[in-house]
Every structure is written in structure tokens, then in C-alpha cells.
């Protein structure tokens, strides 16, 4: 009897332990499911510090306009590869040449048309982070100058196009002069001369060809001969420019 009584007690204890374990697991599982079904709520300040990039305090010295927490309208990766092609001289200053102008043009072409002040501030910061020192400041200034020049040139060319549609072809005669004025005003005469030598040779040729096409006072033969002369002069100007550039590089 004692053996049976001890056995019954042991069975009872084992059953009790199993029941307690079952209840514990059941309650724990229910609690986990309850937590999982509720959205995780974070305090606003915690969410901000975890998920949002914040502008470093030292950046405010140069960029007082906050450049974080924004939906930017461009991706810097589009510009990064262009910046790697920018040349610096032995003094770590920006090389002012036709190649640099081409990089500025490429940077400008990648910009969205509705770039905001906050986007420009971020782009300035990233340019100067990629190219440090005075060269970065130089490139930033020239970049903004090229954006302005592109806008002014677009307006001028639209005016020329509109004048031509009205039969006012005289505006073509002064177009090249106006373009050079824009270049000198935005960049200064010295930089403009370096940046736009090649562009201006091509622009002058195209304008002269357009004027020739619109000239009704010349015969077809005369137009053809004049066109050949313009082409030869254009090719000669390009050849002379190439010699000049090669001598400067040498």
C-alpha cells in the first residue's frame, strides 16, 4: 500500500508540473501574440534620432540652412562620377580649362529643373566634401555660375527663335556678340575666354550658316560658295585652337 501511495503521489506531482508548464507556455504565447498584433509606437524624438539623418553641428557654420530631413530632388550618385574627373593643379587648385567647363556642363545637365534652395545647399556641401579645400569652393562657385549662364543662354536662344519666327532675322547678326557678353558677365572675361573658345567657334559657324540660309538676296551658287568658305574658315579655326592647346599643354 505504501508503494502504491508513493507512486500515486509521484504521478500527481508530475501531472501538476505538466499542468503548470502548459499554463505557463500558453500564457506566454498569448502575451507574445498580443504584442505582435499591436503596432510598435516610438516616441517622436526616438524615431527622429534613429531613422533620420541629421546635419552635423559643424556644417551649420558654412550651411546654416538645414540640409537634412528633406525629400531631395536629385541623387548625388549622378554627380559623384563627374567630380572624379575634375582636375587639380600642383597647388591643389581647380584647373580652368575646356575639360572643367565640360564637367560643369554635365553637372548642370543632371539637375532637375525645379531645384530648390535646400537642394542647392546640399549639393554645395557634397561637392565640397568630395573636393576639399579651395578647389571645392572654386568648383561650387563655378557650378552656380554655369547654372546661371545656362539659364540666361536658354532665354536668349528662345528670343532668337521667336524673332526668326516673326521674320526678324537681324537678331542673328548680334546673337554671337550677346552670347559673349553673357559669358563675360557671368564668368569674367579671362575665365570665359578659356571656357568657351571652342564653343564660340562652333556657335559662330552655325549662326553664320543660318544667316546664309535665310538670305534671299544671294543666288544658290553664291550661297554654296559662301557655305564652303564658312566651312573652311571653321575648320581652320578649330585647327589653330588645337595647336594652341597642344602648345599650352607642352
Backbone bond lengths (Angstrom), bond angles and torsions (degrees), N, CA, C in turn:
res aa  C-N    CA-C-N  psi(-1)  N-CA   C-N-CA  omega(-1)  CA-C   N-CA-C  phi
1 X - - - 1.458 - - 1.522 110.97 -
2 X 1.373 114.27 -42.22 1.468 117.09 179.14 1.518 110.82 -59.90
3 X 1.356 116.48 -38.11 1.461 120.36 179.90 1.513 111.03 -65.01
4 X 1.298 114.99 -42.91 1.472 118.78 179.11 1.515 110.47 -65.35
5 X 1.349 117.29 -40.22 1.469 120.58 179.81 1.524 110.97 -63.83
6 X 1.328 116.47 -42.03 1.478 119.93 179.01 1.520 110.94 -66.15
7 X 1.314 115.47 -38.07 1.459 120.07 179.11 1.520 110.96 -65.05
8 X 1.342 115.22 -40.63 1.471 119.11 179.44 1.526 110.97 -65.00
9 X 1.353 115.00 -40.77 1.472 117.87 178.43 1.528 110.95 -61.78
10 X 1.347 114.88 -42.15 1.474 119.28 -179.40 1.524 111.19 -63.37
11 X 1.336 115.57 -42.57 1.470 119.94 178.48 1.519 110.32 -63.54
12 X 1.335 115.91 -40.24 1.463 120.31 179.76 1.523 111.34 -63.76
13 X 1.329 115.47 -43.81 1.474 119.35 -179.68 1.530 111.65 -64.91
14 X 1.328 115.00 -41.96 1.467 118.75 178.98 1.527 110.31 -62.51
15 X 1.340 116.39 -42.43 1.471 121.06 179.32 1.511 110.73 -63.33
16 X 1.347 115.87 -41.12 1.461 120.34 -179.76 1.530 110.90 -63.46
17 X 1.339 115.85 -43.00 1.468 120.06 178.44 1.515 111.02 -62.16
18 X 1.327 116.90 -42.16 1.455 121.46 179.23 1.523 111.56 -63.75
19 X 1.331 115.73 -41.37 1.475 119.49 178.77 1.527 110.46 -63.95
20 X 1.340 116.29 -44.91 1.481 120.25 179.74 1.526 110.50 -62.24
21 X 1.338 116.14 -43.24 1.465 120.10 178.94 1.518 111.29 -62.42
22 X 1.314 116.85 -41.92 1.472 121.22 179.41 1.519 111.33 -62.18
23 X 1.334 115.07 -46.55 1.480 119.96 179.95 1.519 110.10 -62.78
24 X 1.323 116.78 -41.68 1.470 120.93 -179.78 1.536 111.07 -62.11
25 X 1.318 116.83 -47.11 1.461 121.32 179.35 1.520 110.76 -63.29
26 X 1.309 116.56 -41.36 1.467 121.16 -179.26 1.534 111.24 -62.87
27 X 1.336 114.78 -46.28 1.470 118.61 -179.63 1.537 111.06 -66.48
28 X 1.333 116.75 -39.27 1.465 120.77 179.62 1.532 111.00 -64.46
29 X 1.324 116.13 -42.28 1.470 121.10 178.51 1.521 110.98 -64.42
30 X 1.310 116.25 -40.54 1.470 120.59 179.49 1.523 111.32 -64.19
31 X 1.322 115.26 -39.12 1.472 119.72 179.30 1.522 111.30 -65.88
32 X 1.346 116.01 -41.19 1.467 120.24 178.97 1.517 111.55 -63.87
33 X 1.338 116.78 -42.63 1.461 120.67 178.74 1.515 111.00 -63.86
34 X 1.325 116.23 -36.20 1.469 120.20 179.70 1.512 110.71 -66.07
35 X 1.350 116.36 -41.15 1.465 120.26 179.09 1.515 111.04 -67.21
36 X 1.351 116.03 -41.98 1.471 120.55 -177.84 1.513 111.95 -65.45
37 X 1.328 116.85 -29.80 1.467 120.21 -177.90 1.508 113.09 -77.31
38 X 1.346 118.20 -15.06 1.453 122.00 -179.34 1.516 110.26 -96.25
39 X 1.356 118.96 139.64 1.459 120.50 176.38 1.516 110.64 -67.06
40 X 1.332 115.02 142.14 1.458 119.69 179.04 1.514 109.08 -74.29
41 X 1.305 116.29 124.21 1.454 120.84 -178.47 1.522 109.04 -106.38
42 X 1.303 114.42 123.41 1.458 119.92 177.05 1.509 108.96 -111.31
43 X 1.301 115.22 146.45 1.455 119.23 173.54 1.515 109.39 -63.37
44 X 1.336 118.70 142.52 1.470 121.02 -178.77 1.522 113.34 -51.23
45 X 1.342 117.24 -41.62 1.461 118.17 -177.25 1.522 111.57 -69.15
46 X 1.348 116.28 -32.08 1.458 119.21 176.60 1.517 111.42 -69.40
47 X 1.339 116.62 -43.04 1.453 121.21 178.48 1.518 110.77 -60.88
48 X 1.302 116.81 -41.70 1.458 121.66 -178.61 1.525 111.11 -63.95
49 X 1.345 115.76 -42.63 1.457 118.67 -175.66 1.513 112.59 -73.66
50 X 1.346 116.81 -25.00 1.459 120.11 -177.17 1.517 112.53 -87.54
51 X 1.338 117.26 -45.13 1.455 120.89 -168.04 1.523 115.50 -104.36
52 X 1.300 118.72 -10.45 1.461 120.81 -174.51 1.524 110.13 -115.16
53 X 1.358 115.41 128.44 1.459 119.90 176.24 1.513 109.49 -69.16
54 X 1.327 116.62 133.81 1.459 120.83 -178.99 1.517 109.38 -115.59
55 X 1.308 115.00 140.07 1.460 120.51 -178.11 1.522 110.42 -66.80
56 X 1.338 118.47 129.71 1.465 120.38 177.87 1.524 111.26 -59.37
57 X 1.338 114.86 146.57 1.460 118.94 -177.62 1.517 112.34 -59.38
58 X 1.360 117.19 -36.29 1.462 119.39 -177.36 1.527 112.22 -67.66
59 X 1.350 116.57 -20.28 1.468 119.79 -178.85 1.525 111.54 -72.08
60 X 1.350 116.75 -23.14 1.464 119.16 -177.45 1.525 112.33 -65.76
61 X 1.319 116.78 -21.73 1.467 119.35 179.41 1.521 110.89 -62.05
62 X 1.342 116.34 -39.92 1.462 120.87 -178.37 1.521 112.53 -100.93
63 X 1.328 116.72 -24.64 1.464 120.82 -176.62 1.524 109.11 -131.98
64 X 1.328 116.80 79.14 1.467 120.10 -176.67 1.522 113.14 -64.30
65 X 1.329 117.36 -24.10 1.458 119.77 177.25 1.522 108.47 -77.77
66 X 1.323 116.56 125.20 1.461 120.97 -178.12 1.523 110.97 -56.95
67 X 1.339 116.34 130.76 1.454 119.11 -178.35 1.528 111.55 -114.25
68 X 1.307 116.25 14.83 1.458 120.43 174.51 1.514 110.41 -110.55
69 X 1.336 115.72 177.87 1.464 122.27 176.21 1.522 112.09 56.01
70 X 1.326 118.23 37.66 1.451 121.47 -177.53 1.522 110.55 -128.56
71 X 1.314 114.95 154.86 1.461 120.95 172.74 1.522 107.49 -93.77
72 X 1.336 116.09 89.09 1.453 120.13 -173.98 1.523 111.37 -71.40
73 X 1.327 115.96 148.76 1.459 121.54 -173.77 1.521 113.35 -100.68
74 X 1.308 117.11 17.68 1.458 120.07 175.54 1.527 107.98 -152.63
75 X 1.327 115.36 160.19 1.455 121.46 178.95 1.528 108.42 -111.05
76 X 1.323 115.83 126.73 1.457 119.46 -175.15 1.522 111.70 -67.03
77 X 1.332 117.53 -21.30 1.464 119.52 178.65 1.528 111.10 -60.28
78 X 1.350 117.09 -26.24 1.461 120.44 177.68 1.526 111.50 -67.85
79 X 1.326 116.32 -22.69 1.465 121.04 -176.07 1.532 112.50 -101.87
80 X 1.323 116.16 -24.68 1.463 119.86 -172.54 1.526 112.39 -58.91
81 X 1.331 117.18 -44.34 1.469 119.87 -178.23 1.530 111.43 -66.72
82 X 1.334 117.03 -30.39 1.466 120.66 178.13 1.529 110.32 -69.15
83 X 1.316 116.34 -40.89 1.463 120.74 -177.55 1.525 111.88 -64.67
84 X 1.328 117.27 -28.97 1.464 119.58 179.57 1.518 112.18 -67.76
85 X 1.328 117.61 -16.45 1.469 121.41 -178.89 1.528 112.99 -93.90
86 X 1.321 116.65 -2.20 1.465 120.58 179.32 1.521 109.22 -73.52
87 X 1.335 116.81 133.00 1.469 121.87 -175.73 1.527 111.36 -97.74
88 X 1.334 114.78 142.35 1.464 121.94 175.44 1.525 108.87 -118.55
89 X 1.331 116.31 149.91 1.458 119.78 178.88 1.531 110.20 -87.15
90 X 1.314 116.48 -172.90 1.467 121.22 -176.62 1.525 112.42 -64.77
91 X 1.334 116.64 -21.04 1.462 121.26 178.43 1.519 112.21 -94.74
92 X 1.328 115.53 11.51 1.471 121.79 -179.30 1.529 112.56 61.19
93 X 1.328 115.15 33.67 1.451 121.34 173.50 1.529 108.82 -107.44
94 X 1.296 115.49 159.02 1.462 120.59 -177.69 1.526 110.89 -67.29
95 X 1.328 116.30 133.74 1.457 121.14 175.50 1.525 108.21 -80.03
96 X 1.329 115.89 122.39 1.464 120.50 -179.50 1.526 108.29 -93.07
97 X 1.315 116.47 100.63 1.462 120.54 179.40 1.535 109.29 -151.77
98 X 1.312 115.10 -176.71 1.457 120.39 -177.08 1.522 111.42 -64.28
99 X 1.332 116.62 -33.14 1.463 120.13 179.07 1.531 111.41 -64.22
100 X 1.328 116.06 -43.72 1.463 119.88 177.99 1.520 110.77 -61.91
101 X 1.333 115.86 -40.56 1.470 119.47 176.68 1.522 111.19 -60.14
102 X 1.324 116.82 -39.85 1.466 120.65 178.84 1.525 111.89 -64.99
103 X 1.345 116.79 -36.39 1.463 119.75 177.22 1.530 110.69 -67.85
104 X 1.324 116.49 -38.47 1.468 120.52 176.13 1.526 110.43 -62.38
105 X 1.316 115.26 -41.01 1.464 119.95 178.24 1.519 111.23 -61.85
106 X 1.327 116.41 -43.03 1.462 120.70 179.51 1.529 111.36 -65.54
107 X 1.327 116.30 -40.04 1.464 120.07 176.81 1.524 110.89 -60.16
108 X 1.329 115.31 -43.81 1.459 120.88 -178.69 1.524 111.47 -65.97
109 X 1.324 116.77 -39.46 1.464 120.63 -177.95 1.526 112.05 -66.47
110 X 1.336 117.56 -23.50 1.462 121.05 -179.69 1.525 113.32 -85.37
111 X 1.318 116.72 -4.67 1.466 119.73 -178.08 1.524 111.48 -79.98
112 X 1.334 117.17 142.72 1.471 119.29 171.75 1.525 109.19 -70.57
113 X 1.324 118.30 151.96 1.468 120.31 -176.10 1.529 113.70 -67.85
114 X 1.335 117.43 -22.46 1.465 121.10 -175.52 1.527 111.16 -107.33
115 X 1.320 117.06 41.02 1.460 120.85 -178.63 1.529 110.71 -63.22
116 X 1.328 115.54 127.98 1.460 120.50 -177.31 1.526 110.66 -92.76
117 X 1.336 115.16 170.41 1.462 120.92 179.05 1.523 110.28 -59.16
118 X 1.329 116.81 -40.71 1.456 120.87 -178.71 1.526 111.10 -65.05
119 X 1.339 116.62 -34.55 1.460 120.30 177.44 1.531 110.95 -68.99
120 X 1.328 116.26 -40.93 1.464 120.79 179.28 1.529 110.36 -63.88
121 X 1.336 116.25 -39.58 1.468 120.00 179.68 1.522 110.56 -64.59
122 X 1.310 116.76 -41.22 1.473 119.77 178.77 1.522 110.43 -66.78
123 X 1.329 116.46 -41.27 1.458 119.88 179.73 1.523 110.92 -63.85
124 X 1.336 117.08 -41.22 1.467 120.95 175.99 1.528 110.53 -57.38
125 X 1.308 114.97 -46.59 1.461 120.70 -178.39 1.528 111.15 -61.16
126 X 1.331 116.76 -44.37 1.456 121.10 -176.98 1.530 112.28 -71.51
127 X 1.339 116.16 -34.97 1.467 119.48 176.27 1.526 110.03 -63.10
128 X 1.327 115.97 -46.65 1.462 120.02 -177.29 1.522 112.28 -74.66
129 X 1.307 116.69 -17.01 1.459 120.41 172.61 1.526 110.00 -78.46
130 X 1.342 116.20 -35.72 1.462 121.18 179.80 1.522 111.59 -76.17
131 X 1.350 116.24 -39.41 1.465 121.11 178.80 1.522 106.87 -120.71
132 X 1.294 116.36 102.72 1.460 120.75 -172.05 1.528 111.85 -82.55
133 X 1.319 114.88 168.86 1.459 121.23 176.14 1.519 113.77 74.26
134 X 1.325 114.55 -158.16 1.469 120.69 -176.75 1.527 112.31 -64.54
135 X 1.329 116.80 -31.34 1.463 119.91 -179.49 1.527 110.82 -62.17
136 X 1.332 117.09 -38.80 1.457 120.52 178.34 1.516 111.88 -65.31
137 X 1.340 115.29 -40.14 1.474 119.61 177.21 1.525 109.84 -65.56
138 X 1.337 116.46 -43.04 1.468 120.65 177.74 1.533 111.28 -57.49
139 X 1.326 115.42 -48.29 1.462 119.55 -176.97 1.521 111.01 -64.58
140 X 1.314 116.67 -39.49 1.467 120.21 178.52 1.529 110.77 -61.00
141 X 1.329 116.20 -45.68 1.463 120.44 179.92 1.525 111.65 -63.97
142 X 1.332 116.17 -43.67 1.464 120.25 179.71 1.524 111.07 -68.26
143 X 1.308 116.01 -34.16 1.457 119.98 177.97 1.530 111.05 -61.91
144 X 1.311 116.71 -47.53 1.465 120.18 178.40 1.530 110.81 -65.10
145 X 1.337 116.31 -35.93 1.466 119.72 177.11 1.522 110.45 -64.18
146 X 1.330 116.53 -40.03 1.469 118.79 -178.82 1.525 111.28 -70.15
147 X 1.318 117.04 -35.29 1.471 120.22 175.19 1.525 109.88 -60.68
148 X 1.326 115.59 -44.91 1.471 119.94 179.35 1.530 110.86 -64.52
149 X 1.326 116.20 -44.52 1.466 119.92 179.70 1.529 111.03 -60.97
150 X 1.316 117.15 -42.85 1.466 120.93 179.94 1.524 111.17 -60.65
151 X 1.318 115.83 -39.69 1.466 119.92 178.76 1.527 111.16 -66.35
152 X 1.342 116.67 -44.62 1.465 120.59 179.80 1.527 111.27 -66.45
153 X 1.325 116.94 -39.45 1.463 120.41 178.88 1.523 110.71 -64.74
154 X 1.313 116.20 -39.85 1.472 119.99 178.58 1.528 110.62 -61.37
155 X 1.327 116.17 -44.10 1.465 120.24 178.70 1.522 110.70 -61.01
156 X 1.344 116.12 -44.64 1.475 120.15 -179.45 1.527 111.12 -62.59
157 X 1.308 117.58 -45.87 1.467 120.19 -178.43 1.525 111.66 -65.84
158 X 1.330 116.27 -32.51 1.467 119.21 175.43 1.526 110.87 -67.27
159 X 1.324 115.91 -37.24 1.466 120.47 177.30 1.529 110.59 -65.65
160 X 1.335 116.49 -40.87 1.468 120.81 177.71 1.525 110.21 -62.93
161 X 1.309 116.03 -43.96 1.464 120.85 -179.86 1.525 110.80 -63.19
162 X 1.324 116.18 -42.15 1.456 120.50 179.22 1.529 111.26 -64.93
163 X 1.350 116.41 -40.92 1.466 120.43 179.39 1.527 110.99 -63.77
164 X 1.317 116.41 -39.08 1.460 120.01 179.37 1.531 111.17 -65.31
165 X 1.320 116.22 -37.56 1.465 119.22 179.61 1.526 111.75 -65.05
166 X 1.345 115.47 -22.95 1.473 120.41 176.99 1.523 111.70 -93.38
167 X 1.306 117.00 2.82 1.465 120.66 -179.84 1.506 113.55 81.25
168 X 1.341 118.20 14.64 1.463 122.31 -179.69 1.526 109.05 -94.63
169 X 1.321 116.04 77.42 1.453 121.11 -172.96 1.530 112.95 -78.03
170 X 1.329 116.92 -11.56 1.468 119.61 -178.45 1.524 111.53 -62.35
171 X 1.340 116.80 -26.30 1.463 119.94 -177.90 1.521 111.40 -62.37
172 X 1.341 116.65 -25.26 1.461 120.13 177.33 1.532 111.92 -66.55
173 X 1.316 115.65 -31.46 1.462 120.02 -177.79 1.532 111.53 -63.25
174 X 1.310 116.00 -31.89 1.476 120.40 -176.91 1.532 112.30 -104.75
175 X 1.316 116.89 1.05 1.467 120.31 -175.30 1.529 112.07 -62.15
176 X 1.332 117.42 -45.54 1.453 120.09 -177.52 1.526 111.03 -63.48
177 X 1.318 116.15 -39.46 1.462 120.83 178.09 1.525 110.43 -62.32
178 X 1.323 116.24 -41.37 1.459 121.15 -179.48 1.528 110.61 -66.46
179 X 1.310 117.57 -40.17 1.463 121.10 179.75 1.528 110.54 -63.46
180 X 1.326 117.03 -42.34 1.465 120.10 178.31 1.529 111.35 -65.24
181 X 1.320 116.45 -34.48 1.461 120.18 176.41 1.528 111.03 -63.90
182 X 1.321 116.01 -42.14 1.468 120.27 177.79 1.526 110.49 -61.45
183 X 1.309 116.23 -44.03 1.466 120.86 -179.14 1.528 111.26 -61.59
184 X 1.324 116.28 -46.37 1.464 120.80 -178.63 1.528 111.25 -67.23
185 X 1.324 116.60 -37.17 1.467 120.92 -179.13 1.524 110.90 -66.29
186 X 1.323 116.88 -41.99 1.460 120.98 -175.20 1.530 111.89 -80.24
187 X 1.333 117.81 -42.64 1.464 121.16 -172.60 1.521 114.78 -106.50
188 X 1.335 117.00 -15.32 1.458 119.98 -170.27 1.519 108.77 90.17
189 X 1.319 117.24 150.34 1.466 121.33 -173.41 1.527 112.85 -60.70
190 X 1.332 117.14 -42.24 1.463 120.19 -174.89 1.532 111.64 -66.20
191 X 1.323 116.41 -50.52 1.466 120.29 179.91 1.521 111.09 -66.12
192 X 1.333 116.62 -39.87 1.463 120.48 179.52 1.526 111.00 -61.55
193 X 1.328 116.21 -38.86 1.464 120.25 179.91 1.518 111.33 -63.38
194 X 1.332 116.15 -39.27 1.469 120.43 179.82 1.526 110.91 -72.58
195 X 1.316 115.94 -44.41 1.461 121.02 -175.61 1.528 113.70 -66.57
196 X 1.326 116.90 -38.60 1.462 119.13 -164.35 1.528 114.78 -116.70
197 X 1.311 118.06 15.69 1.478 119.20 178.44 1.519 111.05 -56.28
198 X 1.310 115.49 -53.87 1.469 120.02 -177.53 1.528 111.42 -66.63
199 X 1.319 116.19 -43.51 1.469 120.10 179.20 1.520 111.48 -59.39
200 X 1.325 115.74 -42.80 1.466 119.53 -176.49 1.529 112.34 -69.90
201 X 1.328 116.90 -32.77 1.468 119.15 175.57 1.523 110.06 -62.16
202 X 1.336 115.54 -45.42 1.465 119.65 179.77 1.521 111.47 -68.56
203 X 1.332 116.48 -40.80 1.464 120.21 -179.60 1.526 110.90 -63.77
204 X 1.324 116.89 -42.84 1.469 121.40 179.02 1.529 110.31 -60.47
205 X 1.311 116.28 -43.97 1.471 120.52 -179.66 1.534 110.82 -62.42
206 X 1.316 116.61 -45.70 1.467 120.32 -178.38 1.531 111.92 -64.97
207 X 1.333 115.81 -38.51 1.467 119.34 179.15 1.530 110.40 -66.56
208 X 1.334 115.74 -42.68 1.464 118.75 179.32 1.524 111.56 -65.01
209 X 1.311 117.06 -37.28 1.466 120.09 176.45 1.526 111.00 -64.94
210 X 1.318 115.99 -37.60 1.465 119.40 178.69 1.515 111.27 -67.04
211 X 1.335 116.32 -42.51 1.465 120.61 178.12 1.524 110.13 -61.61
212 X 1.327 115.49 -41.53 1.465 120.25 179.08 1.530 110.85 -62.39
213 X 1.306 116.71 -41.68 1.471 120.66 -179.97 1.529 111.77 -62.90
214 X 1.329 115.94 -36.59 1.464 120.39 -176.21 1.531 113.21 -84.88
215 X 1.314 117.36 -8.73 1.466 121.50 -177.41 1.531 110.03 -78.45
216 X 1.326 116.07 111.65 1.469 120.91 -179.15 1.531 112.97 -90.42
217 X 1.330 116.48 -0.83 1.463 119.12 -177.93 1.524 112.04 -86.11
218 X 1.317 118.62 -8.68 1.465 122.17 -176.64 1.524 110.52 -105.85
219 X 1.321 114.33 148.57 1.463 119.78 176.34 1.524 109.50 -76.15
220 X 1.324 116.81 166.19 1.463 121.28 179.96 1.523 111.23 -62.02
221 X 1.352 116.22 -37.74 1.469 120.23 -179.89 1.519 110.28 -66.86
222 X 1.331 115.50 -44.22 1.468 119.25 179.54 1.535 110.79 -63.21
223 X 1.320 116.25 -39.24 1.462 120.02 178.65 1.528 111.16 -63.34
224 X 1.315 115.23 -40.53 1.455 119.53 179.59 1.525 111.51 -64.19
225 X 1.322 115.92 -43.83 1.466 120.19 178.91 1.527 111.13 -64.69
226 X 1.327 115.50 -42.98 1.461 119.38 179.26 1.529 110.90 -64.97
227 X 1.333 115.62 -36.85 1.459 119.30 178.02 1.515 112.26 -62.65
228 X 1.338 116.79 -39.24 1.457 121.10 177.34 1.522 111.31 -66.04
229 X 1.330 116.32 -39.13 1.467 119.93 178.32 1.534 111.09 -64.20
230 X 1.335 115.69 -41.29 1.468 119.84 178.39 1.529 111.00 -63.50
231 X 1.323 115.10 -40.60 1.456 119.59 -179.93 1.528 111.58 -65.39
232 X 1.310 116.89 -42.56 1.460 121.01 178.85 1.524 111.23 -64.59
233 X 1.331 116.08 -41.22 1.464 120.04 178.26 1.534 110.80 -64.38
234 X 1.319 115.93 -38.54 1.471 121.36 179.17 1.529 111.06 -64.13
235 X 1.320 116.71 -47.39 1.461 120.98 179.63 1.527 111.55 -64.78
236 X 1.334 116.75 -36.72 1.458 120.83 177.69 1.528 110.90 -65.04
237 X 1.335 116.99 -42.62 1.466 121.29 178.50 1.534 110.98 -61.18
238 X 1.330 116.34 -42.23 1.468 120.09 178.80 1.527 111.01 -65.24
239 X 1.339 117.16 -40.28 1.462 121.04 179.43 1.527 110.64 -64.26
240 X 1.317 117.00 -42.22 1.456 121.07 179.15 1.530 111.17 -65.40
241 X 1.320 115.86 -38.30 1.463 119.71 178.10 1.531 110.76 -65.06
242 X 1.309 116.30 -40.09 1.468 120.41 178.67 1.523 111.07 -62.39
243 X 1.328 117.04 -43.50 1.469 120.73 177.44 1.519 110.25 -60.95
244 X 1.327 116.33 -43.79 1.468 120.65 179.46 1.530 111.31 -61.51
245 X 1.312 117.47 -44.27 1.456 121.73 -179.27 1.527 111.43 -64.77
246 X 1.321 116.30 -40.62 1.464 121.17 178.80 1.519 111.73 -65.28
247 X 1.339 115.59 -38.00 1.482 118.92 178.78 1.517 110.75 -68.57
248 X 1.315 117.12 -34.78 1.469 120.63 178.73 1.510 111.44 -70.84
249 X 1.330 116.05 -37.50 1.480 119.99 177.93 1.509 111.36 -68.75
250 X 1.361 115.47 -34.02 1.454 119.35 -179.78 1.508 111.68 -73.54
